[in-house]
Amino acid sequence: MLDESGLPLDLPEPARGHLAAAVAAWGDEAVASGHVAAALRAAPDSLAVRMGAYKFYLYRHRLAEAVAQAAAILEQAARRLQLPHDWRAVQPDHAAFDRIEPWPRLFLQALIGMGYGLARLGLADEAREALRKAMALDPHDRFGAARLLAVVERGGAEEEAD
């Protein structure tokens, strides 16, 4: 089943139940985390489960785990688009990165999400590499990689107001 964006975001059972239980247990991180892990075990190839896990780990500030989920989503998008396995080898003409199509958009968003997580983990060089690749693939910068890269370049400092 495809959602309105054209991505397969159906949740197979029992992963759906585990993610619902994670939401219900949000206040108890250990319990909620166990449900997210169970959902990932139940449906490791489900894009919806991977996206849910990414959001859970990101919102919980468990950035290493969020980066791992972003990388898994990136890998799924690369497979779907028949891109090189290594995102560093992807070139602008490998997919319709200049248009708003579901899978290229997801690839870019996952790459930027990975870059964000790497930056927050203090891995600035790796973050810059991911964000620069996103900028090279999306010269119109529809997803804000350039702005995020500028923050990384400033060492995480916010831009000063005039």
N, C-alpha and C positions, 0 to 999 in steps of 0.2 A: 504494500500500500504506500502511495506517495502522498506527502503533505502538499500544501499549496505552493511550496517553493520548488517542488519537484524532487525532493530528497526522500529516500525510504526511511521514514521515522516511525514505523509501527513498532510497538513493544511486544515482543513475544512473551508468553507466560512461561515460566514463573518470574521472569525479569521484571515484568510490569508490577507484580505484587511486591517484589523486593524494593523497587524504587518508590512505590507508594508508602511502604513501611518506613523507608528512609526519611521521607518527607514528614510522616507522622511522628517520627522519633527525632526530629531536628534538634530539639533541646538536649538530647543525650548523644553527644558526638560519637561515642564508642558504639552505641547501638546502631545509629544511623550509618556509620562507616561500615559496620558489618553487613548491613543490608545492601549498600552500594557494592561492596566486594562480592556479595552473593549474586547480585544482578549481573556483574561482569563475568562471573564464572558461568552463570546460566546462559548468557547470550553474548559471548565475547566479540562476535562479528556484527552485532547490532549497532548501527550508527546512533540510534536514539539512546541506547544505554551508554555508549561512549560519551555522547554529548552531556547526558545527565551526570555522569561521573566527573567529567571535566568541570562542570558548573559546581558540583558539590565540593570538589577539592579546591577550586578557586575561591569560592565564598568562605571556605573554612581556613583559607590561607595555608593550605597544604600544597605549596607550589610545586614541589618536585613531582608529586602525584598528578597535579594538574598538567604539568609539562608532558608527562608520560601519556596522558589521555589525549592531549593536543597532537602529539606525535602519532598516536594510533589513528586518530581522525585524519591527519595529513596522509598517512599511509593508505587509508581506505580511499580517500579522494584520488590519490596518485594512481592506485590500481584501477579505479573506475575510469579515469581519464587516459589510462595507458601511458603514464608519465614514467620517467626514470625513477627507480627505487629511491635513489638519493635525491632529496629535494634540491640540493646544491647544483645538480646537473640540469634542472628544469629550466627551459628557455621560454621567453614570451610567446614564441610561435608554436609551442607544444599544445596549447589549449586556448580557448576563447577568454583569456584573462581580461581582455578589454571590454567584454560585455557582461551583463548581469545574467549569467547562467548559473544554475544551482551548483554544479560540481566545481567549476573553476572558482566560484565565489567561496565555497566551503574550503577549498584548498588554501586560498589566500587568508581567510579568517583563521584557519587552524595554524598557519605559519605565523601570523601576527600574534595569535594567542600564545604560541610556543615562545616567540620572542619576548613577549611581555613577562611570561613566567620566568624565563631565563634571566631577564633583567632584574626582576624582583629577588631572584636567588643570588644576585651578585655576580652572575656570569655574563658580564657586559660584552665581552668579545663575541661569545656565542649568540647573544641577543642581537648585537649589531649585524652579525652575518645573516640571521633569519630575517630581520627587518629590512636590510638592504636587498635581499632577494625578493621580498614581497614588493618593495618599491620598484625593482627592475621589472617584475611581472605585471605590475599595475601602475603604469606611469601617471595615471590620473589620481592616484592615491585615494581611491574611494573609501578605503577602510582605515585611513589614518596612520599608516606605517611611518610616514615621514615625521609626523608630530611626535609619535612615540620614540622614534630614533633620536629626535632632538632632545627629548627628556633624558634618554640614556646618555647621550653625548654630554649633557650638562651634569652628569653624575646623579641624576634623579631629582635635581632641583627644579622647582617650578619656574616658569618664565616670569621675570619681573614685570610688573605693570608700569606703564609710563606715567 
